[in-house]
Every structure is written in C-alpha cells, then in structure tokens.
Amino acid sequence: PVIGHNQGGLSGPAIKPIALLKVHQVFQVCRAHNIPIIGQGGISTAEDAVEFLLAGASAVGVGTALFYEPLACQTINAGIIAYLARHGHRQVSEIVGALELNPG
C-alpha cells in the first residue's frame, strides 16, 4: 500500500520502549535546566504513564489509546493518583525522574 509520502510511522505500544529510553536520555540533559518533558508513545495505562514520569517526563500524552478507549485519560489519571498514594507521594513532581538504572 502507498502511504502519503512513501513513509510510515510507528505508534502505540510498539514505540513505548524507544520512547521511554529517549525520555530518560533527554531528562539527563534537561534536568539541570528545569526544562519540562512531555512523554508520549505507547501510553495506554496508568502503569505506562508512571513509567514515563519515573523516566523523567513532567507530563504525558495519550494518543493511540484514545482510538480504542475514549475514556483512557480518566482511567490513567485515577491510576496515577492511586500509585502516588500507595507510595506516599502527594504530587506527580515527586516521582519525575526518580528512575535509577543499575548498570551491569
């Protein structure tokens, strides 16, 4: 099949591992300058959103998931609130960039 300009894209769950890595890499550079990052790519659950926040995103965007679940954002927001409560946090900002990688 022919696509617009002969190029296709990757979205939804397939892009998530790459997007998470890139958010974390950009966060490593941007945190010293307090530049906010919006993480997007494969977010369809609260767990996905929390992973992006821990990787360094200050906010997350939901795209493809809205095609099959129009109320996904409400469910994701409720899940983030529950995660924060379970872990003793009051604000999303408390977990932004909290990911610690163990090299090796």
C-alpha positions as CSV (number, residue, x, y, z in Angstrom):
1,P,0.0,0.0,0.0
2,V,1.0,3.5,-0.7
3,I,1.2,5.9,2.3
4,G,1.1,9.7,1.8
5,H,4.8,10.5,1.1
6,N,6.0,6.9,0.9
7,Q,6.8,6.9,4.7
8,G,5.1,5.1,7.5
9,G,5.3,5.6,11.2
10,L,5.3,3.6,14.4
11,S,2.9,4.4,17.2
12,G,1.1,2.8,20.1
13,P,2.6,0.1,22.3
14,A,5.3,-0.7,19.6
15,I,7.0,2.6,20.2
16,K,7.0,2.6,24.0
17,P,10.4,1.1,24.7
18,I,12.1,3.5,22.4
19,A,10.1,6.5,23.7
20,L,10.9,5.6,27.3
21,L,14.6,5.4,26.6
22,K,14.6,8.8,24.7
23,V,12.6,10.5,27.5
24,H,15.2,9.3,30.0
25,Q,18.1,10.4,27.8
26,V,16.6,13.8,27.3
27,F,15.9,14.1,31.0
28,Q,19.5,13.5,31.8
29,V,20.4,16.7,29.8
30,C,17.3,18.8,30.6
31,R,17.0,18.4,34.4
32,A,19.9,20.8,35.1
33,H,18.0,23.5,33.2
34,N,14.5,22.7,34.6
35,I,13.1,22.0,31.1
36,P,9.9,20.0,31.2
37,I,9.4,17.0,29.0
38,I,6.2,15.6,27.7
39,G,6.5,11.8,27.4
40,Q,4.4,10.2,24.7
41,G,4.4,6.9,22.8
42,G,2.5,3.8,23.8
43,I,0.8,5.1,26.9
44,S,-2.5,3.3,27.4
45,T,-2.5,2.5,31.2
46,A,-1.5,4.2,34.4
47,E,1.5,1.9,34.7
48,D,2.7,3.2,31.3
49,A,2.2,6.8,32.4
50,V,4.1,6.2,35.7
51,E,7.0,4.6,33.8
52,F,7.3,7.8,31.7
53,L,7.1,10.0,34.8
54,L,9.8,8.0,36.5
55,A,11.9,8.2,33.4
56,G,11.8,12.0,33.5
57,A,8.6,13.2,31.9
58,S,6.8,16.1,33.7
59,A,3.6,15.2,31.8
60,V,2.4,12.5,29.5
61,G,0.4,12.5,26.3
62,V,-2.0,9.8,25.3
63,G,-2.7,9.2,21.6
64,T,-3.4,5.9,20.0
65,A,-5.1,4.5,23.2
66,L,-7.9,7.1,22.7
67,F,-8.9,5.4,19.4
68,Y,-10.0,2.3,21.2
69,E,-10.7,3.7,24.7
70,P,-12.1,7.3,24.6
71,L,-12.0,7.5,28.5
72,A,-8.4,6.3,28.8
73,C,-7.2,9.6,30.3
74,Q,-9.7,9.4,33.2
75,T,-8.6,5.8,34.0
76,I,-4.9,6.8,33.6
77,N,-5.3,9.8,35.9
78,A,-7.0,7.7,38.6
79,G,-4.3,5.1,38.4
80,I,-1.6,7.7,38.8
81,I,-3.3,9.1,41.9
82,A,-3.6,5.6,43.3
83,Y,0.1,5.0,42.6
84,L,1.1,8.2,44.3
85,A,-1.0,7.3,47.4
86,R,0.4,3.8,47.6
87,H,4.0,5.1,47.5
88,G,3.4,8.0,49.9
89,H,3.7,10.8,47.4
90,R,1.4,13.8,47.2
91,Q,2.4,15.3,43.8
92,V,3.5,13.9,40.4
93,S,6.5,16.1,40.6
94,E,7.9,14.0,43.4
95,I,8.4,11.0,41.1
96,V,9.5,12.8,38.0
97,G,13.0,11.4,37.1
98,A,13.1,9.1,40.1
99,L,14.2,6.2,37.9
100,E,17.5,4.7,38.9
101,L,19.3,2.5,36.5
102,N,21.5,-0.3,37.7
103,P,24.3,-0.7,35.2
104,G,25.7,-4.1,34.7
